[in-house]
Amino acid sequence: MREIVVAGAGMAGLHAAESLRDAGFDGRITLVGDEHHQPYSRPPLSKEVLTGGGSAKSVLLREESEVAALDLETRLDTRVAGLRPREGAVLLDDGTTLGYDGLIVATGARARRPDTELAGVHVLRNLADAQAVREAFDSVQRVVVVGAGFIGAEVAASARAVGLEVTLLDAAPAPLTRAVDPRVGGVLAELHRDNGVDLRLGVGVEAFDGAERVERVRLSDGTAVPAQLVVAGLGAEPNTAWLAGSGVRLSAHDGGVVCDARCATSVPGVYAAGDLAEWPHPRYGGRMRLEHWTNAGEQADVAARNLLTGEGTQREYTPVPYFWSDQYGMKIQVLGQAAPADTVEVVHGSVEKRKFVAFFGRAGRLVGILGLRSTPRTMRYRPLLERETSWDEALREAGSQDQ
C-alpha cells in the first residue's frame, strides 16, 4: 500500500493522517477538504468564537509546522465528488481524480437547514457560519435559537454572555432530549431560565416570517416570537451523497456510512470514521453514529491502523462515548449513554446547587453518567462503563467513594 486518500480535513481526517504516520506508513497521504482552512476544532465555534474570544487561528487543531511534519499532499477548497472503487479512484469537484490503495472516508456532516430563504436565518456548523453569526451578534439585540440540543444550548448561552435577549425553542419537553434523559434535562432547562433565557419547550416552528429578512418566528401553539436573528440547531446530515453508486453501503435511516466493528465499509480497502460512521457497539446493542469531538479522533485512529493491518490483527472499536458542553460557565459531561434510561439517580452532589453526578441505568446495568460542575468525580467512573457493570454494583461503587 503506497497511496492513501483521506477524504475530509476535519478532526477525523487529521487524526487519521497522524495515526497512519504514527503506525509507520511512509507512502503518500492525500488529505482532501472542502474548506480553505487547515483542520480546526469545532467545539469552540459555538462558544469562544461567538463570544469574541476565539479566532480562525486559535481554533486550528495543529500548528502549521506540525501539519507540515506529516508530509501530506493537501487539497483544500476541494470537494470529493465521487468514488470508483474498481478503478481505485476518488473523483474531485475540479474534474481531477486521485488514485488510492486505501481510503478513509471522513467527510463528516452538514447542518440541517430550516426551510426558508430569508436573510438573518443561520446555522452553525463551520468556521464561516460561526463568524457570520458573531458578526450578526454585533448588530442585533434579540436572537431566537431554534433547537435546544447541544449546539442550540451553547449558542443561547453565548448570546446571553454578550448581552443579547434570547428565546430558545424546542418541540421536545426538555433540552438535550436526544442525549440526556428528561429527568435531568429539566435541570438544564432551569439553568437557561436562571440565566435569563426565554425557554419555550413542547412547541414547534411553523414558519419564519418577514419581507426579505426574518422578523418573527411563528410557532405551533399559534403564537409568534419577534426575531432580528435566528440560529437554527436542527441536527446534522452525513456528507455521503458523493458515495452514491460506489458500492459503499449507506444507512437507510440517515445516510451514514455503514461499517463493521473494525470501521471497515462494505467496499474492500475503504474505512470510515467520525460523524458519518455507523457501527455496532456490543455494550449498547444495535448500531450507533456519534457526532462528538472525542469520537472523531478515537475512531479515526482505529480506522487508520486497521486499514494498514491484516484482518487477524485488527482492533474492534468499542469506546466509551464521551462529550461535553460548556454553558454559563458550567461544564456538562456525559459518558456512555444518558438516554434512554430506565433509572436515573443522583449519586453525588445536589441538583438544587447545580453541582452533581447522575447515573443512568437500563435493563439492570449502568449505561451512562452525567456530571455538572463535577469533572474529576465524573471521569473517575469511566472504568465502570468500560466493562459490563450492573446497576447495583455501580451504586455500591458510588457509595464507596463517599466513605
Buried (B, 14 or more C-beta within 10 A) or exposed (E): EEBBBBBBBBBBBBBBBBBBBEBEBEEBBBBBBBBEBBBBBBBBBBBBBBBEEBEBEEBBBBEEEEBEEBEBEBBBEBBBBBBEBEEBBBBBBEEEBBEBBBBBBBBBBBBBEBEBEBEBBBBBBBBBBBBBBBEBBEEBEBBBBBBBBBBBBBBBBBBBBEEBBBBBBBBBEBBBBEBBBBBBBBBBBBBBEEBEBBBBBEBEBBEBBBEEEBBBBBBEEEEBBEBBBBBBBBBBBBBBBBBEEBBBBBBEEBBBBBBBBBBBBBBEBBBBBBBBBBBBBEBBEEBBBBBBBBBBBBBBBBBBBBBBEEEEEBBBBBBBBBBBBBBBEBBBBBBBBBBEBEBBBBBBBEBEEBBBBBBBBBEEBBBBBBBBBBEEBBBBBEEBBEEEBEBEBBBEBBEEEEE
